[in-house]
Amino acid sequence: MIQIIDEHTSGENVENYGKIEDYGELYEEGFAKEFCDGQTSPTPPRWADDNMGLLHTHNRETAEFISKLLRDDVARRVRSEGLRLAVRPEWLAASGKVAVTKVVQEILDEFGDEI
């Protein structure tokens, strides 16, 4: 799940940023709609200020790679730009240092045909 992360983003949204959702499981549980009705997410809002969008990938490995990229970027912004988050998410401690331009190029090189 993705959205813009800044100092105004709710703690729950920060915690869920980069989370991987299995749409098939959400659909089986009855939580997801079969189609989006033109909205940005196939699921209803789940928490306060739910502005999350979804990226669709064809496999779990790509989703995990993108999730790490997104979370590492926020970690970099916290360290280098002084981004203040509403909460310190559990995943932040696990994020390593990342050069965003290098990572973006790695995504394109590795998964360009799949995303």
N, C-alpha and C positions, 0 to 999 in steps of 0.2 A: 504494500500500500504506500502511496506517495502523496505528498502535498508540500507546499512551501513551508519550510521550518524557519521560524524566527522567534524573537523573544515574546511574541504574543500567542504563539501556538500553545494550546492546552497541554497539560501534562500527559493526559491519556493519549492524545494524538502523537506526541513525541515518543511515548513508549511504543506505540504501534507502528511508527514510521519504519518502512522497510520490511514489515512483517509479511510473510508469505501465506497467502490464503489459497486453499485448494477449492476452486469454484465448484468442482464436482461434488465434494463433500458438503459444501454450503447448500447446494441445490438439493441433495439427498435429505439433508436435515430440514428442508423447507424454509431456510432463511433467505436464499437467493431467488431472484425471479428468473424465469426462463429467458427473458429478454429485458433490455434496459429502458424501454419506453422513452428513448432519447435522452436519458439522464446520464450522468457521468459514472455512475456505479450501479452494478446489477444487484446491489444489496441496499437495504434501507439504512439510514443513519444509525450508528451503533453507540455513540457516545456524544457528549457535548461538543458542539462545533465540529462535527464530523465532516471535514472537507476532503477526505481521502479519495484519491482516484486509484484505479487499478491498471497495472501493466500486464498484458497477457503474454505469457511465454509458452513455448511448446514443450519444455521439459523442466524438471526440477533443478537441474544443475544450472541452467541459465538464470532461473529465478533466484537461486542462492547467490550466484555471482553478482547479480544486480542489487540484491538486498545488501550485500556486503559493501558494494560500491556506494550506495546511498548512505548507509550508516557511517562508513568511513569518512565521507564528505562532511557530514554533520560534526563528527568528532574533530576533524581538521579545523572546521570553522570555530568550534568551541576553543580549541587550543590556540590557533593562530590569529583569529579575529575577535576573540573575546565574546562570542555568541553566548548569551545567557538564556538558558532553557528554564521552563516552568518547573521541571523535575529533571533529575539526573537518571536517565533510563538505564536499566540493567545492561542493555547491549552496549552502552557507551564505553564501559571499561574494556570490552573485548575488541573494540575497534582499533586497528593499527594506523600508523601514519600512512597517508596516501597522497600522492600527487595527482590531482584530479585530471589534468590534461593527459597524463600518462595512462591512467585507468580508462578514460574514455576511449583512447586509441586502442587499448587492449581489448575492450569490449567489441569495438568495431572489427578488429582483426580476428578475434576468436568466434564471435557470435553474430556478426553482421547479417548473415543470411537467415538467422532464426528469430531475430527480434524486429 
